[in-house]
Amino acid sequence: MREAALLGLCPRCGARTLFDGIVRFAPRCRACGLDFSQFNVGDGPAAFLILIVGSLVVGLAAWLEVAVSPPWWVHVILWLPLSIALTLAGLRLAKGALIRNEYRHSAGEAGRREP
């Protein structure tokens, strides 16, 4: 499952076609034609990542400040790129895992009827 999410594999055929950008889904699989727009992962991954990455970065920044007391620009150079990298990597992983699970469990939005 982690490999599928990390590599952006289609949940149906396993081709590397899930993402069209760093974290943006492709409209459909180029190999098997699965429509990715039918899946809705919502803002759940982003909300959890804000809390997780934010807590990690603030904790590390506070520790560094107390331990070494570097100038402010050291914090900017360290924590801004780390925050961006962790957020993008985490979003890709979380969104890929959620889409795979939605497909595997035939999940859909509540109240929506399939024809």
C-alpha positions in Angstrom: 0.0 0.0 0.0 2.8 2.4 0.8 4.5 1.8 -2.5 1.3 2.5 -4.3 0.8 5.8 -2.5 4.5 6.8 -2.8 4.8 6.0 -6.5 1.4 7.2 -7.5 0.1 3.9 -8.8 -3.4 3.5 -10.3 -5.5 1.5 -7.8 -6.9 -0.6 -10.7 -4.0 -1.5 -12.9 -0.9 -0.4 -11.0 0.5 2.0 -13.6 2.3 5.1 -12.4 -0.6 7.4 -13.5 -2.3 8.6 -10.4 -0.7 12.1 -10.1 -0.5 14.8 -12.8 1.8 17.0 -10.7 3.4 16.8 -7.3 0.1 16.4 -5.4 -2.5 17.0 -8.1 -4.5 13.9 -9.3 -4.6 13.2 -13.0 -8.1 13.3 -14.5 -7.9 9.6 -15.4 -5.5 6.7 -15.7 -3.7 6.8 -19.0 -3.3 3.0 -19.0 -6.7 1.6 -18.0 -9.0 4.7 -18.2 -10.1 4.7 -14.5 -11.7 8.1 -13.8 -10.0 9.5 -10.7 -12.4 12.4 -10.5 -15.0 10.0 -9.0 -12.9 9.8 -5.8 -13.1 12.5 -3.2 -10.3 12.6 -0.6 -11.3 16.0 0.6 -9.2 18.1 2.9 -8.6 15.4 5.5 -4.9 14.8 4.5 -4.1 18.5 4.5 -5.7 19.1 7.9 -3.8 16.2 9.6 -0.6 17.2 7.9 -0.9 20.8 9.2 -1.1 19.5 12.7 1.6 16.8 12.4 4.2 18.8 10.4 3.4 22.0 12.4 3.9 20.2 15.7 7.1 18.6 14.5 8.7 21.8 13.1 7.7 24.0 16.0 9.0 21.4 18.5 12.3 21.2 16.6 12.6 24.9 16.2 12.0 25.5 19.9 14.6 22.9 20.8 17.1 24.5 18.5 16.4 27.9 19.9 16.8 26.8 23.5 19.9 24.6 22.8 21.9 26.9 20.4 20.0 30.2 20.1 20.9 30.8 16.4 20.0 34.0 14.5 16.5 34.2 13.1 17.6 33.6 9.5 18.9 30.1 10.5 15.4 29.2 11.5 14.1 30.4 8.1 16.7 28.5 6.2 16.0 25.3 8.1 12.3 25.2 8.8 10.7 26.7 5.8 12.1 24.2 3.3 11.6 21.3 5.7 8.0 22.3 6.3 7.3 22.5 2.5 9.0 19.2 1.8 7.3 17.3 4.6 3.9 18.7 3.6 4.2 17.9 -0.1 5.6 14.4 0.6 2.9 13.8 3.2 0.1 15.0 1.0 1.2 12.8 -1.9 1.4 9.8 0.4 -1.9 10.5 2.2 -3.9 11.3 -0.9 -2.5 8.2 -2.7 -3.3 6.0 0.2 -6.9 7.4 0.6 -7.7 7.0 -3.1 -6.4 3.4 -3.1 -8.5 2.6 0.0 -11.6 4.2 -1.6 -11.2 2.1 -4.7 -10.4 -1.0 -2.8 -13.5 -0.7 -0.6 -15.8 0.7 -3.3 -16.3 3.8 -1.1 -18.4 6.7 -2.3 -19.9 9.9 -1.0 -22.8 9.5 1.4 -26.2 9.9 -0.4 -24.8 9.4 -3.8 -26.3 6.5 -5.7 -24.4 4.6 -8.3 -26.4 3.8 -11.5 
